Amino acid sequence: MSASGDQQLVLGALLAGGQSRRFGDDKAVALVDGIALLDRVHAALRPQVDAVVVNGRAWGTLTRVEDRPRSGMGPLCGLCGVLHYARQQKFDAVLTVPVDVLPLPPDLWARLHGEGASVFEDQHLIGYWPVSLAAHLDAYLATTENVAFHLWLNHVKARRVREPFALFNVNTPQDLERFEAEKKS
C-alpha cells in the first residue's frame, strides 16, 4: 500500500519555478518560524505521497524535474515535466503543490483523487493528475501558444474541489506577514 492509502503510487511535486516578481525576492526561501516556505510545504506533502520531487529549481536532496517542453513557460510546463517523470518512474498519479500556498491540508490525496484530474477551486496548482495525462498535455502544448493553467483545466475537465479551509497564497511580503499574524491568533 502506498503513502496515499491506496494501491496507487503517488508522486508529490513541489512546483517551485516561479520568478517571485511580486514578492521582490525568492519566496521559496522566505522564512516562517525559521523554516523556508519550500521546506514547510515539503514537510506537509511528504507523508501524503510515496516520493517527492521539485520542479523549477534544485533543492537539497530532492530530485529536480525540468519543465517540458521548455522552461520559462509557467506551471503548465512544470506539470508536463513532472507527469512525464512520474510515468517514466512507474507512478500512477501526481499530487502537485506550489511552494507559496499555506497551510496544506493533511489529507490532500483523499480530497483530490478520483476519476481524472482534480484541483482545489481557488488554488489550481494544488491538484491530482493521473500520469495518463502526460501525452495528452504534450499534444496540448504543441498546439497552443497560450499556456494558461486554467485553460488546461477546462480542456481536461478537471474536477474542482472546495478547499477545507482558507489557504494563504503568499505572493507578497505582506501576504506572508498576514499569514504569520493569523497563525498566531
Rosetta constraint file for C-alpha pairs under 8 A:
AtomPair CA 1 CA 5 HARMONIC 6.23 0.50
AtomPair CA 1 CA 6 HARMONIC 5.77 0.50
AtomPair CA 1 CA 7 HARMONIC 5.16 0.50
AtomPair CA 1 CA 8 HARMONIC 7.67 0.50
AtomPair CA 2 CA 6 HARMONIC 5.75 0.50
AtomPair CA 2 CA 7 HARMONIC 5.93 0.50
AtomPair CA 2 CA 8 HARMONIC 6.38 0.50
AtomPair CA 2 CA 9 HARMONIC 5.77 0.50
AtomPair CA 2 CA 10 HARMONIC 7.41 0.50
AtomPair CA 2 CA 49 HARMONIC 7.27 0.50
AtomPair CA 2 CA 50 HARMONIC 6.07 0.50
AtomPair CA 3 CA 9 HARMONIC 7.92 0.50
AtomPair CA 3 CA 10 HARMONIC 7.74 0.50
AtomPair CA 3 CA 47 HARMONIC 6.55 0.50
AtomPair CA 3 CA 48 HARMONIC 5.53 0.50
AtomPair CA 3 CA 49 HARMONIC 4.95 0.50
AtomPair CA 3 CA 50 HARMONIC 5.24 0.50
AtomPair CA 4 CA 8 HARMONIC 7.39 0.50
AtomPair CA 4 CA 9 HARMONIC 7.60 0.50
AtomPair CA 4 CA 10 HARMONIC 6.75 0.50
AtomPair CA 4 CA 48 HARMONIC 5.36 0.50
AtomPair CA 4 CA 49 HARMONIC 5.39 0.50
AtomPair CA 4 CA 50 HARMONIC 7.22 0.50
AtomPair CA 4 CA 109 HARMONIC 6.22 0.50
AtomPair CA 4 CA 110 HARMONIC 7.59 0.50
AtomPair CA 8 CA 91 HARMONIC 7.49 0.50
AtomPair CA 8 CA 92 HARMONIC 5.71 0.50
AtomPair CA 8 CA 93 HARMONIC 7.26 0.50
AtomPair CA 9 CA 49 HARMONIC 7.70 0.50
AtomPair CA 9 CA 50 HARMONIC 6.28 0.50
AtomPair CA 9 CA 90 HARMONIC 7.83 0.50
AtomPair CA 9 CA 91 HARMONIC 4.94 0.50
AtomPair CA 9 CA 92 HARMONIC 5.27 0.50
AtomPair CA 9 CA 93 HARMONIC 6.66 0.50
AtomPair CA 10 CA 49 HARMONIC 5.33 0.50
AtomPair CA 10 CA 50 HARMONIC 5.54 0.50
AtomPair CA 10 CA 51 HARMONIC 7.24 0.50
AtomPair CA 10 CA 91 HARMONIC 5.79 0.50
AtomPair CA 10 CA 92 HARMONIC 6.00 0.50
AtomPair CA 10 CA 93 HARMONIC 4.96 0.50
AtomPair CA 10 CA 94 HARMONIC 5.48 0.50
AtomPair CA 10 CA 95 HARMONIC 6.84 0.50
AtomPair CA 11 CA 49 HARMONIC 5.84 0.50
AtomPair CA 11 CA 50 HARMONIC 5.86 0.50
AtomPair CA 11 CA 51 HARMONIC 5.23 0.50
AtomPair CA 11 CA 52 HARMONIC 5.82 0.50
AtomPair CA 11 CA 53 HARMONIC 7.52 0.50
AtomPair CA 11 CA 86 HARMONIC 6.59 0.50
AtomPair CA 11 CA 91 HARMONIC 6.38 0.50
AtomPair CA 11 CA 92 HARMONIC 7.97 0.50
AtomPair CA 11 CA 93 HARMONIC 6.32 0.50
AtomPair CA 11 CA 94 HARMONIC 4.70 0.50
AtomPair CA 11 CA 95 HARMONIC 6.16 0.50
AtomPair CA 12 CA 45 HARMONIC 6.84 0.50
AtomPair CA 12 CA 46 HARMONIC 7.23 0.50
AtomPair CA 12 CA 48 HARMONIC 7.99 0.50
AtomPair CA 12 CA 49 HARMONIC 5.68 0.50
AtomPair CA 12 CA 50 HARMONIC 7.35 0.50
AtomPair CA 12 CA 51 HARMONIC 5.98 0.50
AtomPair CA 12 CA 52 HARMONIC 4.45 0.50
AtomPair CA 12 CA 53 HARMONIC 6.33 0.50
AtomPair CA 12 CA 94 HARMONIC 5.73 0.50
AtomPair CA 12 CA 95 HARMONIC 4.83 0.50
AtomPair CA 12 CA 96 HARMONIC 5.92 0.50
AtomPair CA 12 CA 97 HARMONIC 7.78 0.50
AtomPair CA 13 CA 52 HARMONIC 5.65 0.50
AtomPair CA 13 CA 53 HARMONIC 5.02 0.50
AtomPair CA 13 CA 54 HARMONIC 5.60 0.50
AtomPair CA 13 CA 55 HARMONIC 6.84 0.50
AtomPair CA 13 CA 82 HARMONIC 7.02 0.50
AtomPair CA 13 CA 94 HARMONIC 6.84 0.50
AtomPair CA 13 CA 95 HARMONIC 6.15 0.50
AtomPair CA 13 CA 96 HARMONIC 4.74 0.50
AtomPair CA 13 CA 97 HARMONIC 6.32 0.50
AtomPair CA 14 CA 38 HARMONIC 7.83 0.50
AtomPair CA 14 CA 41 HARMONIC 7.78 0.50
AtomPair CA 14 CA 42 HARMONIC 7.11 0.50
AtomPair CA 14 CA 52 HARMONIC 7.40 0.50
AtomPair CA 14 CA 53 HARMONIC 6.31 0.50
AtomPair CA 14 CA 54 HARMONIC 4.68 0.50
AtomPair CA 14 CA 55 HARMONIC 6.02 0.50
AtomPair CA 14 CA 96 HARMONIC 6.10 0.50
AtomPair CA 14 CA 97 HARMONIC 5.26 0.50
AtomPair CA 14 CA 98 HARMONIC 5.68 0.50
AtomPair CA 14 CA 99 HARMONIC 6.31 0.50
AtomPair CA 15 CA 54 HARMONIC 6.26 0.50
AtomPair CA 15 CA 55 HARMONIC 5.07 0.50
AtomPair CA 15 CA 56 HARMONIC 6.64 0.50
AtomPair CA 15 CA 75 HARMONIC 7.09 0.50
AtomPair CA 15 CA 78 HARMONIC 6.94 0.50
AtomPair CA 15 CA 79 HARMONIC 8.00 0.50
AtomPair CA 15 CA 96 HARMONIC 6.83 0.50
AtomPair CA 15 CA 97 HARMONIC 5.96 0.50
AtomPair CA 15 CA 98 HARMONIC 4.59 0.50
AtomPair CA 15 CA 99 HARMONIC 6.22 0.50
AtomPair CA 16 CA 28 HARMONIC 6.98 0.50
AtomPair CA 16 CA 38 HARMONIC 7.74 0.50
AtomPair CA 16 CA 54 HARMONIC 6.71 0.50
AtomPair CA 16 CA 55 HARMONIC 5.60 0.50
AtomPair CA 16 CA 56 HARMONIC 5.10 0.50
AtomPair CA 16 CA 57 HARMONIC 6.45 0.50
AtomPair CA 16 CA 98 HARMONIC 6.29 0.50
AtomPair CA 16 CA 99 HARMONIC 5.78 0.50
AtomPair CA 17 CA 55 HARMONIC 6.29 0.50
AtomPair CA 17 CA 56 HARMONIC 3.71 0.50
AtomPair CA 17 CA 57 HARMONIC 6.16 0.50
AtomPair CA 17 CA 74 HARMONIC 7.69 0.50
AtomPair CA 17 CA 75 HARMONIC 7.48 0.50
AtomPair CA 17 CA 78 HARMONIC 7.77 0.50
AtomPair CA 18 CA 56 HARMONIC 7.48 0.50
AtomPair CA 18 CA 74 HARMONIC 7.33 0.50
AtomPair CA 18 CA 75 HARMONIC 7.88 0.50
AtomPair CA 19 CA 26 HARMONIC 7.26 0.50
AtomPair CA 20 CA 24 HARMONIC 6.19 0.50
AtomPair CA 20 CA 25 HARMONIC 6.12 0.50
AtomPair CA 20 CA 26 HARMONIC 5.71 0.50
AtomPair CA 20 CA 27 HARMONIC 6.08 0.50
AtomPair CA 20 CA 171 HARMONIC 7.26 0.50
AtomPair CA 21 CA 25 HARMONIC 7.27 0.50
AtomPair CA 22 CA 171 HARMONIC 5.95 0.50
AtomPair CA 22 CA 172 HARMONIC 5.51 0.50
AtomPair CA 23 CA 27 HARMONIC 6.40 0.50
AtomPair CA 23 CA 171 HARMONIC 5.56 0.50
AtomPair CA 23 CA 172 HARMONIC 4.13 0.50
AtomPair CA 23 CA 173 HARMONIC 5.76 0.50
AtomPair CA 24 CA 172 HARMONIC 7.53 0.50
AtomPair CA 26 CA 30 HARMONIC 6.92 0.50
AtomPair CA 27 CA 37 HARMONIC 7.17 0.50
AtomPair CA 27 CA 100 HARMONIC 7.31 0.50
AtomPair CA 27 CA 170 HARMONIC 8.00 0.50
AtomPair CA 27 CA 171 HARMONIC 7.97 0.50
AtomPair CA 28 CA 36 HARMONIC 6.44 0.50
AtomPair CA 28 CA 37 HARMONIC 5.19 0.50
AtomPair CA 28 CA 38 HARMONIC 5.03 0.50
AtomPair CA 28 CA 99 HARMONIC 6.09 0.50
AtomPair CA 28 CA 100 HARMONIC 6.97 0.50
AtomPair CA 29 CA 36 HARMONIC 4.67 0.50
AtomPair CA 29 CA 37 HARMONIC 5.89 0.50
AtomPair CA 29 CA 38 HARMONIC 6.51 0.50
AtomPair CA 30 CA 35 HARMONIC 7.85 0.50
AtomPair CA 30 CA 36 HARMONIC 5.24 0.50
AtomPair CA 30 CA 37 HARMONIC 5.81 0.50
AtomPair CA 31 CA 35 HARMONIC 4.97 0.50
AtomPair CA 31 CA 36 HARMONIC 4.41 0.50
AtomPair CA 31 CA 37 HARMONIC 6.10 0.50
AtomPair CA 32 CA 36 HARMONIC 6.38 0.50
AtomPair CA 32 CA 37 HARMONIC 6.78 0.50
AtomPair CA 32 CA 180 HARMONIC 7.22 0.50
AtomPair CA 35 CA 39 HARMONIC 6.48 0.50
AtomPair CA 35 CA 40 HARMONIC 6.43 0.50
AtomPair CA 36 CA 40 HARMONIC 6.27 0.50
AtomPair CA 37 CA 41 HARMONIC 6.23 0.50
AtomPair CA 37 CA 99 HARMONIC 6.16 0.50
AtomPair CA 37 CA 100 HARMONIC 6.66 0.50
AtomPair CA 38 CA 42 HARMONIC 6.08 0.50
AtomPair CA 38 CA 99 HARMONIC 5.09 0.50
AtomPair CA 38 CA 100 HARMONIC 7.62 0.50
AtomPair CA 39 CA 43 HARMONIC 6.05 0.50
AtomPair CA 40 CA 44 HARMONIC 6.38 0.50
AtomPair CA 41 CA 45 HARMONIC 6.15 0.50
AtomPair CA 41 CA 97 HARMONIC 7.79 0.50
AtomPair CA 41 CA 98 HARMONIC 7.97 0.50
AtomPair CA 41 CA 99 HARMONIC 5.98 0.50
AtomPair CA 41 CA 101 HARMONIC 7.87 0.50
AtomPair CA 41 CA 102 HARMONIC 7.40 0.50
AtomPair CA 41 CA 103 HARMONIC 7.71 0.50
AtomPair CA 41 CA 104 HARMONIC 7.01 0.50
AtomPair CA 42 CA 46 HARMONIC 5.82 0.50
AtomPair CA 42 CA 52 HARMONIC 7.81 0.50
AtomPair CA 43 CA 47 HARMONIC 7.53 0.50
AtomPair CA 44 CA 48 HARMONIC 7.80 0.50
AtomPair CA 44 CA 104 HARMONIC 6.29 0.50
AtomPair CA 44 CA 105 HARMONIC 7.83 0.50
AtomPair CA 44 CA 106 HARMONIC 6.75 0.50
AtomPair CA 45 CA 49 HARMONIC 6.84 0.50
AtomPair CA 45 CA 52 HARMONIC 7.96 0.50
AtomPair CA 45 CA 104 HARMONIC 7.57 0.50
AtomPair CA 45 CA 106 HARMONIC 7.67 0.50
AtomPair CA 46 CA 50 HARMONIC 7.58 0.50
AtomPair CA 46 CA 51 HARMONIC 6.99 0.50
AtomPair CA 46 CA 52 HARMONIC 6.49 0.50
AtomPair CA 48 CA 106 HARMONIC 7.35 0.50
AtomPair CA 48 CA 107 HARMONIC 7.09 0.50
AtomPair CA 48 CA 108 HARMONIC 7.32 0.50
AtomPair CA 48 CA 109 HARMONIC 6.77 0.50
AtomPair CA 49 CA 95 HARMONIC 7.75 0.50
AtomPair CA 49 CA 109 HARMONIC 8.00 0.50
AtomPair CA 52 CA 62 HARMONIC 6.98 0.50
AtomPair CA 52 CA 63 HARMONIC 7.68 0.50
AtomPair CA 53 CA 62 HARMONIC 5.53 0.50
AtomPair CA 53 CA 63 HARMONIC 4.99 0.50
AtomPair CA 53 CA 64 HARMONIC 6.00 0.50
AtomPair CA 53 CA 65 HARMONIC 6.77 0.50
AtomPair CA 54 CA 58 HARMONIC 7.21 0.50
AtomPair CA 54 CA 59 HARMONIC 7.15 0.50
AtomPair CA 54 CA 62 HARMONIC 6.31 0.50
AtomPair CA 54 CA 63 HARMONIC 6.21 0.50
AtomPair CA 54 CA 64 HARMONIC 5.04 0.50
AtomPair CA 54 CA 65 HARMONIC 6.11 0.50
AtomPair CA 55 CA 64 HARMONIC 5.73 0.50
AtomPair CA 55 CA 65 HARMONIC 4.90 0.50
AtomPair CA 55 CA 66 HARMONIC 5.98 0.50
AtomPair CA 55 CA 67 HARMONIC 7.10 0.50
AtomPair CA 55 CA 78 HARMONIC 6.12 0.50
AtomPair CA 55 CA 82 HARMONIC 7.24 0.50
AtomPair CA 56 CA 64 HARMONIC 7.31 0.50
AtomPair CA 56 CA 65 HARMONIC 7.03 0.50
AtomPair CA 56 CA 66 HARMONIC 6.22 0.50
AtomPair CA 56 CA 67 HARMONIC 6.96 0.50
AtomPair CA 56 CA 78 HARMONIC 7.06 0.50
AtomPair CA 57 CA 64 HARMONIC 6.48 0.50
AtomPair CA 58 CA 62 HARMONIC 7.41 0.50
AtomPair CA 58 CA 63 HARMONIC 7.65 0.50
AtomPair CA 58 CA 64 HARMONIC 5.64 0.50
AtomPair CA 59 CA 63 HARMONIC 7.93 0.50
AtomPair CA 59 CA 64 HARMONIC 7.47 0.50
AtomPair CA 65 CA 78 HARMONIC 7.97 0.50
AtomPair CA 65 CA 81 HARMONIC 6.43 0.50
AtomPair CA 65 CA 82 HARMONIC 6.20 0.50
AtomPair CA 65 CA 85 HARMONIC 7.16 0.50
AtomPair CA 66 CA 70 HARMONIC 7.94 0.50
AtomPair CA 66 CA 71 HARMONIC 7.23 0.50
AtomPair CA 66 CA 78 HARMONIC 6.79 0.50
AtomPair CA 66 CA 81 HARMONIC 5.77 0.50
AtomPair CA 66 CA 82 HARMONIC 7.59 0.50
AtomPair CA 67 CA 71 HARMONIC 5.04 0.50
AtomPair CA 67 CA 77 HARMONIC 4.98 0.50
AtomPair CA 67 CA 78 HARMONIC 4.34 0.50
AtomPair CA 67 CA 79 HARMONIC 7.35 0.50
AtomPair CA 67 CA 80 HARMONIC 6.69 0.50
AtomPair CA 67 CA 81 HARMONIC 4.71 0.50
AtomPair CA 67 CA 82 HARMONIC 7.54 0.50
AtomPair CA 68 CA 77 HARMONIC 4.99 0.50
AtomPair CA 68 CA 78 HARMONIC 6.44 0.50
AtomPair CA 68 CA 80 HARMONIC 5.53 0.50
AtomPair CA 68 CA 81 HARMONIC 4.59 0.50
AtomPair CA 69 CA 77 HARMONIC 6.51 0.50
AtomPair CA 69 CA 80 HARMONIC 7.67 0.50
AtomPair CA 69 CA 81 HARMONIC 7.46 0.50
AtomPair CA 69 CA 138 HARMONIC 7.68 0.50
AtomPair CA 69 CA 141 HARMONIC 7.95 0.50
AtomPair CA 70 CA 77 HARMONIC 6.99 0.50
AtomPair CA 71 CA 77 HARMONIC 7.03 0.50
AtomPair CA 71 CA 78 HARMONIC 7.79 0.50
AtomPair CA 73 CA 77 HARMONIC 6.18 0.50
AtomPair CA 73 CA 147 HARMONIC 7.01 0.50
AtomPair CA 74 CA 78 HARMONIC 6.80 0.50
AtomPair CA 74 CA 147 HARMONIC 7.26 0.50
AtomPair CA 75 CA 79 HARMONIC 6.12 0.50
AtomPair CA 75 CA 125 HARMONIC 7.85 0.50
AtomPair CA 75 CA 149 HARMONIC 7.11 0.50
AtomPair CA 76 CA 80 HARMONIC 6.25 0.50
AtomPair CA 76 CA 147 HARMONIC 6.40 0.50
AtomPair CA 76 CA 148 HARMONIC 7.25 0.50
AtomPair CA 76 CA 149 HARMONIC 5.71 0.50
AtomPair CA 76 CA 152 HARMONIC 7.96 0.50
AtomPair CA 77 CA 81 HARMONIC 6.23 0.50
AtomPair CA 77 CA 147 HARMONIC 7.92 0.50
AtomPair CA 78 CA 82 HARMONIC 6.23 0.50
AtomPair CA 79 CA 83 HARMONIC 6.03 0.50
AtomPair CA 79 CA 96 HARMONIC 7.85 0.50
AtomPair CA 80 CA 84 HARMONIC 6.33 0.50
AtomPair CA 80 CA 134 HARMONIC 6.21 0.50
AtomPair CA 80 CA 137 HARMONIC 6.30 0.50
AtomPair CA 80 CA 138 HARMONIC 6.96 0.50
AtomPair CA 81 CA 85 HARMONIC 6.21 0.50
AtomPair CA 82 CA 86 HARMONIC 6.02 0.50
AtomPair CA 82 CA 94 HARMONIC 7.71 0.50
AtomPair CA 83 CA 87 HARMONIC 6.14 0.50
AtomPair CA 83 CA 93 HARMONIC 7.88 0.50
AtomPair CA 83 CA 94 HARMONIC 6.82 0.50
AtomPair CA 83 CA 129 HARMONIC 7.77 0.50
AtomPair CA 83 CA 131 HARMONIC 5.43 0.50
AtomPair CA 83 CA 133 HARMONIC 7.35 0.50
AtomPair CA 83 CA 134 HARMONIC 5.24 0.50
AtomPair CA 84 CA 88 HARMONIC 6.12 0.50
AtomPair CA 84 CA 131 HARMONIC 7.32 0.50
AtomPair CA 84 CA 134 HARMONIC 5.62 0.50
AtomPair CA 85 CA 89 HARMONIC 6.18 0.50
AtomPair CA 86 CA 90 HARMONIC 6.16 0.50
AtomPair CA 86 CA 91 HARMONIC 5.06 0.50
AtomPair CA 86 CA 92 HARMONIC 7.37 0.50
AtomPair CA 86 CA 93 HARMONIC 7.24 0.50
AtomPair CA 86 CA 94 HARMONIC 7.04 0.50
AtomPair CA 86 CA 131 HARMONIC 6.64 0.50
AtomPair CA 87 CA 91 HARMONIC 5.65 0.50
AtomPair CA 87 CA 92 HARMONIC 7.05 0.50
AtomPair CA 87 CA 131 HARMONIC 5.67 0.50
AtomPair CA 87 CA 132 HARMONIC 7.80 0.50
AtomPair CA 87 CA 134 HARMONIC 7.66 0.50
AtomPair CA 91 CA 131 HARMONIC 7.26 0.50
AtomPair CA 92 CA 130 HARMONIC 6.13 0.50
AtomPair CA 92 CA 131 HARMONIC 5.68 0.50
AtomPair CA 92 CA 132 HARMONIC 7.99 0.50
AtomPair CA 93 CA 128 HARMONIC 7.00 0.50
AtomPair CA 93 CA 129 HARMONIC 5.45 0.50
AtomPair CA 93 CA 130 HARMONIC 4.22 0.50
AtomPair CA 93 CA 131 HARMONIC 5.04 0.50
AtomPair CA 94 CA 127 HARMONIC 7.96 0.50
AtomPair CA 94 CA 128 HARMONIC 5.79 0.50
AtomPair CA 94 CA 129 HARMONIC 5.07 0.50
AtomPair CA 94 CA 130 HARMONIC 6.37 0.50
AtomPair CA 94 CA 131 HARMONIC 6.83 0.50
AtomPair CA 95 CA 109 HARMONIC 7.15 0.50
AtomPair CA 95 CA 126 HARMONIC 7.28 0.50
AtomPair CA 95 CA 127 HARMONIC 5.63 0.50
AtomPair CA 95 CA 128 HARMONIC 4.66 0.50
AtomPair CA 95 CA 129 HARMONIC 6.41 0.50
AtomPair CA 96 CA 125 HARMONIC 6.41 0.50
AtomPair CA 96 CA 126 HARMONIC 5.27 0.50
AtomPair CA 96 CA 127 HARMONIC 5.20 0.50
AtomPair CA 96 CA 128 HARMONIC 6.56 0.50
AtomPair CA 96 CA 129 HARMONIC 7.93 0.50
AtomPair CA 97 CA 101 HARMONIC 7.79 0.50
AtomPair CA 97 CA 125 HARMONIC 5.82 0.50
AtomPair CA 97 CA 126 HARMONIC 4.54 0.50
AtomPair CA 97 CA 127 HARMONIC 6.90 0.50
AtomPair CA 98 CA 125 HARMONIC 6.09 0.50
AtomPair CA 98 CA 126 HARMONIC 6.74 0.50
AtomPair CA 100 CA 168 HARMONIC 7.89 0.50
AtomPair CA 100 CA 169 HARMONIC 5.71 0.50
AtomPair CA 100 CA 170 HARMONIC 5.07 0.50
AtomPair CA 100 CA 171 HARMONIC 7.20 0.50
AtomPair CA 101 CA 167 HARMONIC 6.40 0.50
AtomPair CA 101 CA 168 HARMONIC 5.36 0.50
AtomPair CA 101 CA 169 HARMONIC 4.50 0.50
AtomPair CA 101 CA 170 HARMONIC 6.11 0.50
AtomPair CA 102 CA 167 HARMONIC 5.58 0.50
AtomPair CA 102 CA 168 HARMONIC 5.06 0.50
AtomPair CA 102 CA 169 HARMONIC 6.64 0.50
AtomPair CA 102 CA 170 HARMONIC 7.75 0.50
AtomPair CA 103 CA 167 HARMONIC 6.13 0.50
AtomPair CA 103 CA 168 HARMONIC 7.01 0.50
AtomPair CA 104 CA 108 HARMONIC 7.67 0.50
AtomPair CA 104 CA 167 HARMONIC 7.52 0.50
AtomPair CA 105 CA 164 HARMONIC 7.43 0.50
AtomPair CA 107 CA 111 HARMONIC 6.30 0.50
AtomPair CA 108 CA 112 HARMONIC 6.01 0.50
AtomPair CA 109 CA 113 HARMONIC 5.55 0.50
AtomPair CA 109 CA 128 HARMONIC 7.36 0.50
AtomPair CA 111 CA 161 HARMONIC 7.51 0.50
AtomPair CA 112 CA 118 HARMONIC 5.77 0.50
AtomPair CA 112 CA 119 HARMONIC 6.68 0.50
AtomPair CA 112 CA 120 HARMONIC 7.82 0.50
AtomPair CA 112 CA 127 HARMONIC 6.81 0.50
AtomPair CA 112 CA 128 HARMONIC 5.78 0.50
AtomPair CA 112 CA 161 HARMONIC 6.97 0.50
AtomPair CA 113 CA 117 HARMONIC 7.75 0.50
AtomPair CA 113 CA 118 HARMONIC 7.01 0.50
AtomPair CA 113 CA 128 HARMONIC 5.94 0.50
AtomPair CA 114 CA 118 HARMONIC 7.67 0.50
AtomPair CA 116 CA 129 HARMONIC 6.91 0.50
AtomPair CA 116 CA 130 HARMONIC 6.36 0.50
AtomPair CA 116 CA 158 HARMONIC 6.82 0.50
AtomPair CA 116 CA 159 HARMONIC 7.72 0.50
AtomPair CA 117 CA 127 HARMONIC 7.22 0.50
AtomPair CA 117 CA 128 HARMONIC 5.50 0.50
AtomPair CA 117 CA 129 HARMONIC 4.82 0.50
AtomPair CA 117 CA 130 HARMONIC 6.49 0.50
AtomPair CA 117 CA 156 HARMONIC 7.26 0.50
AtomPair CA 117 CA 157 HARMONIC 7.52 0.50
AtomPair CA 117 CA 158 HARMONIC 4.75 0.50
AtomPair CA 117 CA 159 HARMONIC 6.30 0.50
AtomPair CA 118 CA 127 HARMONIC 5.54 0.50
AtomPair CA 118 CA 128 HARMONIC 5.24 0.50
AtomPair CA 118 CA 129 HARMONIC 6.94 0.50
AtomPair CA 118 CA 158 HARMONIC 4.80 0.50
AtomPair CA 118 CA 159 HARMONIC 4.38 0.50
AtomPair CA 118 CA 160 HARMONIC 5.80 0.50
AtomPair CA 118 CA 161 HARMONIC 6.97 0.50
AtomPair CA 119 CA 123 HARMONIC 7.15 0.50
AtomPair CA 119 CA 124 HARMONIC 5.21 0.50
AtomPair CA 119 CA 125 HARMONIC 6.98 0.50
AtomPair CA 119 CA 126 HARMONIC 5.69 0.50
AtomPair CA 119 CA 127 HARMONIC 4.14 0.50
AtomPair CA 119 CA 128 HARMONIC 6.38 0.50
AtomPair CA 119 CA 158 HARMONIC 6.76 0.50
AtomPair CA 119 CA 159 HARMONIC 6.33 0.50
AtomPair CA 119 CA 160 HARMONIC 5.23 0.50
AtomPair CA 119 CA 161 HARMONIC 5.99 0.50
AtomPair CA 120 CA 124 HARMONIC 5.49 0.50
AtomPair CA 120 CA 125 HARMONIC 7.84 0.50
AtomPair CA 120 CA 126 HARMONIC 6.09 0.50
AtomPair CA 120 CA 127 HARMONIC 6.66 0.50
AtomPair CA 120 CA 160 HARMONIC 5.49 0.50
AtomPair CA 120 CA 161 HARMONIC 4.67 0.50
AtomPair CA 120 CA 162 HARMONIC 5.74 0.50
AtomPair CA 120 CA 163 HARMONIC 5.82 0.50
AtomPair CA 121 CA 160 HARMONIC 4.98 0.50
AtomPair CA 121 CA 161 HARMONIC 5.43 0.50
AtomPair CA 121 CA 162 HARMONIC 5.42 0.50
AtomPair CA 121 CA 163 HARMONIC 6.77 0.50
AtomPair CA 122 CA 162 HARMONIC 7.83 0.50
AtomPair CA 122 CA 163 HARMONIC 7.50 0.50
AtomPair CA 124 CA 149 HARMONIC 7.85 0.50
AtomPair CA 124 CA 150 HARMONIC 7.59 0.50
AtomPair CA 129 CA 133 HARMONIC 7.16 0.50
AtomPair CA 132 CA 136 HARMONIC 7.68 0.50
AtomPair CA 133 CA 137 HARMONIC 5.99 0.50
AtomPair CA 134 CA 138 HARMONIC 6.35 0.50
AtomPair CA 135 CA 139 HARMONIC 6.28 0.50
AtomPair CA 136 CA 140 HARMONIC 6.18 0.50
AtomPair CA 137 CA 141 HARMONIC 6.06 0.50
AtomPair CA 138 CA 142 HARMONIC 6.21 0.50
AtomPair CA 139 CA 143 HARMONIC 6.50 0.50
AtomPair CA 140 CA 144 HARMONIC 6.45 0.50
AtomPair CA 141 CA 145 HARMONIC 7.43 0.50
AtomPair CA 141 CA 147 HARMONIC 7.12 0.50
AtomPair CA 147 CA 151 HARMONIC 7.57 0.50
AtomPair CA 147 CA 152 HARMONIC 7.70 0.50
AtomPair CA 148 CA 152 HARMONIC 6.93 0.50
AtomPair CA 149 CA 153 HARMONIC 6.43 0.50
AtomPair CA 150 CA 154 HARMONIC 6.34 0.50
AtomPair CA 151 CA 155 HARMONIC 6.10 0.50
AtomPair CA 152 CA 156 HARMONIC 6.24 0.50
AtomPair CA 153 CA 157 HARMONIC 5.84 0.50
AtomPair CA 153 CA 158 HARMONIC 5.12 0.50
AtomPair CA 154 CA 158 HARMONIC 6.41 0.50
AtomPair CA 163 CA 167 HARMONIC 7.66 0.50
AtomPair CA 168 CA 175 HARMONIC 7.50 0.50
AtomPair CA 168 CA 179 HARMONIC 6.58 0.50
AtomPair CA 169 CA 175 HARMONIC 7.22 0.50
AtomPair CA 170 CA 175 HARMONIC 5.11 0.50
AtomPair CA 170 CA 176 HARMONIC 5.62 0.50
AtomPair CA 171 CA 175 HARMONIC 6.29 0.50
AtomPair CA 171 CA 176 HARMONIC 7.87 0.50
AtomPair CA 172 CA 176 HARMONIC 6.70 0.50
AtomPair CA 173 CA 177 HARMONIC 6.29 0.50
AtomPair CA 174 CA 178 HARMONIC 6.17 0.50
AtomPair CA 175 CA 179 HARMONIC 6.23 0.50
AtomPair CA 176 CA 180 HARMONIC 6.26 0.50
AtomPair CA 177 CA 181 HARMONIC 6.12 0.50
AtomPair CA 178 CA 182 HARMONIC 6.04 0.50
AtomPair CA 179 CA 183 HARMONIC 5.98 0.50
AtomPair CA 180 CA 184 HARMONIC 6.39 0.50
AtomPair CA 181 CA 185 HARMONIC 6.57 0.50
